[in-house]
Amino acid sequence: MKAENSNRRTAESPAAGPRRDLPGQVVLVLQGGGALGAFQVGVYEAMAEAGIEPDWVVGTSIGAINGAIIAGNAPHDRLPRLREFWARVSGGGGFAPFGAVDPGRFFARLGTLMSGIPGFFAPNPDSWLGAYAPLGVAAASFYTTAPLRETLAELVDFRRIGAGGTRLTLGAVNARSGQMRYFDSREEPLAPDHVLASGALPPAFPAVLIDGEPYWDGGVYSNTPIEVVMDDAPRRDSLIFATQLWQQDDEDPASIQQVMSRLKDIQYSSRHRSHVARQQQIHRLRHIVRELGKRLPAEERARPEVRELMSWGCGTVMHILSLRAPRLDGEDGSKDIDFTPSGIRARWDAGYRQARERIAEAPWQEAFDPVMGVVLHE
């Protein structure tokens, strides 16, 4: 499937060319969602084929892993490394050929719960001592992510991330203070521990100690790390590819199983729309402040206190291209541990097709209200 799929896409896709005219820096925002993260790789594949490489990648959980592989490799090595990672977590044999029959979903996911995922996580024997055993914050979990540490060491060049290339920002929440923290390669060197911390979803995975502080998966606090882009300083014009892995809208759940699945979707979609709507309000006000400042006499604008007030204004525009993973037939609340080859392939292909179509449409080239600071394209 790997070679066949690559050839199929090359035949039907435009050749990757030089970076096209884009409205500012390119930012790729990657939510958390376990196996659903294959959708993100399809999105990146379409971007790469269109000659669009990210200047900045922001990720949480599985998005942190995908993001580290992208930022930690040269552009020509990124897709091969991503394919290698997803081949390992899908059982180590790459994608299944078309027509191949995967094991039943129930038994496949049961196997994941019992045995873990190769190159990702494995059962933690210490957890067998019971839920009340005092194992310590860095060991109180059902699984160990030691296999992921080894995988990252093989697939990610962390020296490259710290060398001023593609910027990488990873979200994690402090298990002690309950506060969100973003580890940013622009501000500090990043290492495997930062990726592991961003993906340390409790109680499955253990907290990761960084500078003596324990960190869990950023999705526990906010699974949509787009706010870090909006709050960045200095502000810059941006084209943001925002991948959404969870369904914020859906039909009424009619069974307990559907209720549990719907609860998970709502929890991890993480109020993406309300975050964006709030940022649209804030950035509109920034534009208004800027326009009002222009109307002041020159002597007023020169006063220090007025310059301070005017500094709250700006004229930057951020285009958000929202890419939403579709619901697949037969999905339920355990879809994020569906690491079957067919599940990964379906989500990867869905991300590729959707991103390719949206890039061809180029909605950021359409007319928009110049007072808007944040333009959402859905």
C-alpha positions as CSV (number, residue, x, y, z in Angstrom):
1,M,0.0,0.0,0.0
2,K,2.8,2.4,0.8
3,A,4.3,2.4,-2.7
4,E,1.0,2.0,-4.4
5,N,-0.6,4.9,-2.5
6,S,2.4,7.1,-3.2
7,N,2.2,6.4,-6.9
8,R,-1.5,6.9,-7.0
9,R,-1.2,10.3,-5.5
10,T,1.7,11.4,-7.7
11,A,-0.4,10.5,-10.7
12,E,-3.4,12.5,-9.7
13,S,-1.7,15.4,-7.9
14,P,0.1,18.5,-9.2
15,A,3.9,18.4,-8.8
16,A,5.2,20.2,-5.8
17,G,6.4,23.6,-7.0
18,P,7.8,26.7,-5.4
19,R,6.0,28.3,-2.5
20,R,3.0,30.2,-3.9
21,D,2.0,33.7,-2.9
22,L,0.6,33.3,0.6
23,P,-0.8,35.9,3.0
24,G,2.0,35.7,5.7
25,Q,3.7,33.0,7.6
26,V,2.3,29.5,7.4
27,V,1.3,27.9,10.7
28,L,0.2,24.3,11.1
29,V,-1.9,23.7,14.2
30,L,-2.3,20.0,15.3
31,Q,-4.9,18.9,17.8
32,G,-4.5,15.8,20.0
33,G,-6.5,12.7,19.2
34,G,-4.4,9.5,19.2
35,A,-5.0,7.4,16.0
36,L,-7.1,10.3,14.6
37,G,-3.7,12.1,14.0
38,A,-3.3,10.2,10.8
39,F,-5.7,12.8,9.3
40,Q,-3.0,15.5,10.1
41,V,-0.4,13.6,8.1
42,G,-2.7,13.6,5.1
43,V,-3.1,17.4,5.5
44,Y,0.7,17.9,5.6
45,E,1.2,15.6,2.6
46,A,-1.2,17.8,0.5
47,M,0.6,20.9,1.7
48,A,4.0,19.6,0.8
49,E,2.8,18.6,-2.7
50,A,1.5,22.1,-3.2
51,G,4.9,23.5,-2.2
52,I,3.6,24.9,1.2
53,E,5.9,24.1,4.1
54,P,5.0,25.4,7.6
55,D,7.1,28.2,9.2
56,W,5.6,27.2,12.5
57,V,4.1,24.0,13.9
58,V,2.0,24.0,17.0
59,G,0.9,20.7,18.4
60,T,-0.6,18.9,21.4
61,S,-0.5,15.1,22.1
62,I,-0.4,13.2,18.8
63,G,-0.1,16.6,17.2
64,A,3.1,17.1,19.2
65,I,4.5,13.9,17.8
66,N,3.6,14.7,14.2
67,G,4.8,18.2,14.7
68,A,8.2,17.2,16.0
69,I,8.7,14.8,13.1
70,I,7.9,17.7,10.7
71,A,10.0,20.3,12.4
72,G,12.8,17.9,13.2
73,N,13.5,16.9,9.6
74,A,14.5,18.5,6.3
75,P,11.4,19.0,4.0
76,H,12.4,16.1,1.8
77,D,12.7,13.8,4.8
78,R,9.4,14.7,6.5
79,L,6.9,12.5,4.7
80,P,9.2,9.4,4.8
81,R,9.7,9.9,8.6
82,L,5.9,10.4,9.1
83,R,5.2,7.2,7.1
84,E,7.7,5.3,9.1
85,F,6.2,6.4,12.4
86,W,2.6,5.5,11.3
87,A,3.8,2.2,9.9
88,R,5.3,1.3,13.3
89,V,2.2,2.2,15.3
90,S,-0.1,0.4,12.8
91,G,1.7,-2.8,13.7
92,G,5.1,-2.3,12.1
93,G,4.1,-3.6,8.7
94,G,3.1,-0.4,6.9
95,F,-0.4,0.2,5.5
96,A,-2.4,-2.9,4.5
97,P,-2.9,-3.5,0.8
98,F,-6.3,-2.6,-0.8
99,G,-8.6,-5.5,-0.2
100,A,-6.8,-6.8,2.8
101,V,-9.0,-7.8,5.8
102,D,-8.1,-6.3,9.1
103,P,-8.9,-8.1,12.4
104,G,-12.3,-7.1,13.9
105,R,-12.2,-3.7,15.5
106,F,-13.1,-5.1,18.9
107,F,-10.2,-7.5,19.0
108,A,-7.8,-5.0,17.4
109,R,-8.6,-2.4,20.1
110,L,-8.6,-5.0,22.8
111,G,-5.1,-6.0,21.7
112,T,-4.0,-2.3,21.9
113,L,-5.3,-2.1,25.5
114,M,-3.6,-5.4,26.5
115,S,-0.3,-5.1,24.7
116,G,0.2,-1.5,23.7
117,I,1.4,-0.2,20.4
118,P,4.9,-1.0,19.0
119,G,7.2,2.0,19.0
120,F,4.6,4.0,21.1
121,F,3.7,2.6,24.4
122,A,3.7,-0.7,26.4
123,P,2.0,-2.0,29.6
124,N,3.5,-0.7,32.9
125,P,4.0,-3.7,35.2
126,D,4.0,-1.4,38.2
127,S,0.4,-0.6,37.6
128,W,-0.5,-4.2,38.4
129,L,0.1,-3.3,42.1
130,G,-3.3,-1.6,42.1
131,A,-4.9,1.8,41.7
132,Y,-3.9,2.8,45.2
133,A,-0.2,1.9,45.0
134,P,2.0,5.0,45.6
135,L,4.1,4.7,42.4
136,G,5.0,8.4,42.1
137,V,3.8,11.0,39.6
138,A,6.3,9.8,36.9
139,A,5.2,6.2,37.1
140,A,1.5,6.3,38.1
141,S,0.1,5.1,34.8
142,F,-1.2,2.0,33.0
143,Y,1.5,2.2,30.3
144,T,5.1,3.3,29.8
145,T,6.0,5.5,26.8
146,A,9.7,4.4,26.8
147,P,9.1,2.9,23.3
148,L,8.1,6.3,22.0
149,R,11.2,7.9,23.4
150,E,13.3,5.5,21.3
151,T,11.2,6.1,18.2
152,L,11.6,9.9,18.6
153,A,15.3,9.5,18.9
154,E,15.4,7.7,15.6
155,L,12.9,9.9,13.6
156,V,13.5,13.4,14.9
157,D,16.6,15.5,14.8
158,F,16.1,17.8,17.8
159,R,19.3,19.8,17.0
160,R,17.5,20.8,13.8
161,I,14.5,22.1,15.7
162,G,16.8,24.3,17.8
163,A,18.8,25.6,14.9
164,G,16.3,28.3,13.9
165,G,14.5,26.4,11.2
166,T,10.8,25.5,11.5
167,R,9.5,26.8,14.8
168,L,7.8,24.2,17.0
169,T,5.5,24.9,20.0
170,L,4.2,22.1,22.2
171,G,1.3,22.3,24.7
172,A,1.3,20.6,28.1
173,V,-0.4,21.1,31.4
174,N,1.4,21.2,34.7
175,A,-0.1,18.3,36.8
176,R,0.8,20.2,40.0
177,S,-0.5,23.7,39.3
178,G,-3.1,22.9,36.6
179,Q,-1.7,25.6,34.4
180,M,-1.1,25.3,30.6
181,R,2.4,25.8,29.3
182,Y,3.7,26.0,25.8
183,F,7.2,24.9,25.2
184,D,8.6,26.9,22.3
185,S,11.7,26.2,20.3
186,R,12.1,30.0,19.8
187,E,12.5,30.4,23.5
188,E,14.3,27.2,24.6
189,P,15.8,24.0,23.3
190,L,13.3,21.2,22.9
191,A,14.0,17.6,23.6
192,P,12.1,14.2,23.5
193,D,10.8,14.9,27.0
194,H,8.8,17.9,25.8
195,V,7.1,15.8,23.2
196,L,6.4,13.0,25.7
197,A,5.0,15.6,28.2
198,S,2.6,17.0,25.6
199,G,1.3,13.5,24.9
200,A,1.2,12.2,28.5
201,L,-2.5,11.6,28.7
202,P,-3.4,10.3,32.2
203,P,-4.0,7.8,33.5
204,A,-2.8,5.9,30.4
205,F,0.6,7.6,30.3
206,P,2.8,8.9,33.1
207,A,3.6,12.6,33.8
208,V,6.9,13.7,32.5
209,L,9.2,15.8,34.7
210,I,10.7,18.9,33.1
211,D,12.8,21.1,35.4
212,G,11.3,19.3,38.4
213,E,7.7,20.0,37.3
214,P,5.3,17.2,36.2
215,Y,3.5,17.7,32.9
216,W,0.5,15.9,31.3
217,D,-1.0,16.0,27.9
218,G,-2.0,19.5,26.9
219,G,-5.4,18.2,25.7
220,V,-6.4,17.8,29.4
221,Y,-6.6,21.6,29.5
222,S,-6.9,22.8,25.9
223,N,-6.8,20.4,23.0
224,T,-7.0,23.2,20.4
225,P,-3.7,25.1,20.8
226,I,-4.6,27.9,18.3
227,E,-4.7,30.5,21.0
228,V,-0.9,30.5,21.2
229,V,-0.7,31.7,17.6
230,M,-3.2,34.5,18.2
231,D,-1.4,35.7,21.3
232,D,2.1,35.6,19.8
233,A,4.3,38.7,19.9
234,P,5.1,40.3,17.6
235,R,1.9,39.6,15.7
236,R,2.4,38.6,12.1
237,D,0.1,38.1,9.1
238,S,-0.6,34.4,9.0
239,L,-2.2,31.5,7.1
240,I,-3.2,28.9,9.7
241,F,-3.9,25.4,8.7
242,A,-6.0,24.2,11.7
243,T,-6.7,20.5,11.9
244,Q,-9.9,19.5,13.8
245,L,-9.9,15.8,14.8
246,W,-13.1,15.7,16.8
247,Q,-16.7,16.4,15.8
248,Q,-18.1,19.4,17.6
249,D,-21.5,19.0,15.9
250,D,-23.4,15.7,15.6
251,E,-26.8,14.1,16.0
252,D,-28.5,13.4,19.3
253,P,-26.9,10.4,21.0
254,A,-29.5,7.6,21.5
255,S,-27.6,5.0,23.4
256,I,-25.2,4.9,26.4
257,Q,-22.4,4.0,24.0
258,Q,-23.3,7.0,21.8
259,V,-23.4,9.3,24.8
260,M,-19.9,8.3,25.8
261,S,-18.6,8.8,22.3
262,R,-20.4,12.2,22.0
263,L,-19.0,13.3,25.4
264,K,-15.5,12.6,24.2
265,D,-16.0,14.6,21.0
266,I,-17.3,17.6,22.9
267,Q,-14.5,17.4,25.4
268,Y,-11.6,17.2,22.9
269,S,-13.0,19.5,20.3
270,S,-12.1,22.0,23.0
271,R,-14.4,24.9,22.1
272,H,-12.5,25.7,18.9
273,R,-15.3,27.9,17.6
274,S,-15.6,30.0,20.7
275,H,-11.8,30.4,20.9
276,V,-11.8,31.7,17.3
277,A,-14.9,33.9,17.9
278,R,-13.2,35.5,20.9
279,Q,-10.0,36.1,19.0
280,Q,-12.0,37.7,16.1
281,Q,-13.4,40.2,18.6
282,I,-10.0,41.0,20.1
283,H,-8.3,41.4,16.8
284,R,-11.1,43.6,15.4
285,L,-10.6,45.9,18.4
286,R,-6.9,46.0,17.7
287,H,-7.6,47.1,14.1
288,I,-10.1,49.8,15.4
289,V,-7.4,51.1,17.9
290,R,-5.0,51.3,15.0
291,E,-7.4,53.3,12.8
292,L,-8.3,55.6,15.7
293,G,-4.6,56.3,16.3
294,K,-4.2,57.3,12.7
295,R,-6.8,60.0,13.2
296,L,-5.0,61.7,16.0
297,P,-2.9,64.8,15.4
298,A,0.9,64.1,15.1
299,E,1.7,65.9,18.3
300,E,-0.8,63.6,20.2
301,R,0.7,60.5,18.6
302,A,4.1,61.6,19.8
303,R,3.2,61.6,23.5
304,P,4.6,58.5,25.3
305,E,1.3,57.7,27.0
306,V,-0.5,57.8,23.6
307,R,2.1,55.7,21.9
308,E,1.6,53.1,24.7
309,L,-2.1,53.1,24.0
310,M,-1.6,52.8,20.2
311,S,0.7,49.8,20.7
312,W,-2.4,47.8,21.5
313,G,-3.5,48.2,17.9
314,C,-2.3,46.4,14.8
315,G,-3.1,45.8,11.2
316,T,-2.2,42.1,10.9
317,V,-4.6,39.6,9.4
318,M,-4.7,35.9,10.3
319,H,-6.5,33.5,7.9
320,I,-7.7,30.3,9.5
321,L,-8.2,27.4,7.1
322,S,-10.3,24.9,9.2
323,L,-9.8,21.3,8.2
324,R,-12.2,18.9,9.9
325,A,-11.7,15.2,10.0
326,P,-14.9,13.4,8.8
327,R,-16.7,10.8,10.9
328,L,-16.0,7.3,9.5
329,D,-18.6,4.6,9.4
330,G,-18.7,2.5,12.5
331,E,-16.7,5.0,14.7
332,D,-17.3,5.0,18.4
333,G,-15.8,6.4,21.6
334,S,-12.7,4.3,21.1
335,K,-11.8,5.7,17.6
336,D,-8.7,7.4,19.0
337,I,-7.1,4.0,19.7
338,D,-8.1,2.6,16.3
339,F,-4.5,2.0,15.1
340,T,-5.6,-0.6,12.5
341,P,-4.0,-0.2,9.1
342,S,-7.4,0.4,7.5
343,G,-8.4,3.1,10.1
344,I,-5.1,4.9,9.7
345,R,-5.3,4.7,5.9
346,A,-8.8,6.1,5.8
347,R,-8.0,9.0,8.0
348,W,-4.7,9.8,6.2
349,D,-6.5,9.8,2.8
350,A,-9.4,12.0,4.2
351,G,-6.9,14.6,5.4
352,Y,-5.1,14.5,2.1
353,R,-8.2,14.9,-0.1
354,Q,-9.7,17.7,2.0
355,A,-6.5,19.7,2.3
356,R,-5.8,19.3,-1.4
357,E,-9.3,20.6,-2.3
358,R,-9.1,23.6,0.1
359,I,-5.6,24.6,-1.1
360,A,-6.9,24.5,-4.7
361,E,-9.8,26.8,-3.7
362,A,-7.4,29.2,-1.9
363,P,-10.2,31.0,0.0
364,W,-7.6,33.3,1.6
365,Q,-7.5,35.1,-1.8
366,E,-11.2,36.1,-1.5
367,A,-12.3,39.6,-0.5
368,F,-12.8,40.2,3.2
369,D,-13.6,43.1,5.6
370,P,-10.3,44.9,6.1
371,V,-11.2,45.6,9.7
372,M,-11.3,41.9,10.5
373,G,-8.1,40.7,12.1
374,V,-9.1,37.0,12.0
375,V,-10.7,35.5,8.9
376,L,-12.2,32.0,9.4
377,H,-12.5,29.8,6.3
378,E,-14.8,26.8,6.9
